[in-house]
Amino acid sequence: MSAFYAAVGALFADPNIGREAVYITEGGAPQLVRIVARRADAVTDFGEARLWSETTRVDLRVAEVPNPRPGDRIEIDGDAFLIQGEPVRDRERLVWTVDLRPV
């Protein structure tokens, strides 16, 4: 086990950073996973205008969710979201970052 793998595991296990969620593949069974939620605002330039929007992104461990796909569902504290766009893995290939939209 690498130091990075151990550090990621500790971050996801920390109750102040990680939290439980339910991951459901399209047409699959629910699976309890740990996530790190990021609910940052995004500012996008569009010509001369700047558009503000709320975003919901979460990090998932590759060890728990090896192949997240658009259309898969994540439930966080009773709120349901669908993955939109292609998930992106980190440099060490330990964490997926996925964009979510409410269902």
PyMOL commands that set and color helices and strands:
alter all, ss='L'
color gray80, all
select helices_A, chain A and resi 3-13
alter helices_A, ss='H'
color red, helices_A
select strands_A, chain A and resi 18-24+30-38+41-46+49-54+56-61+73-76+79-89+95-102
alter strands_A, ss='S'
color yellow, strands_A
deselect
rebuild
show_as cartoon
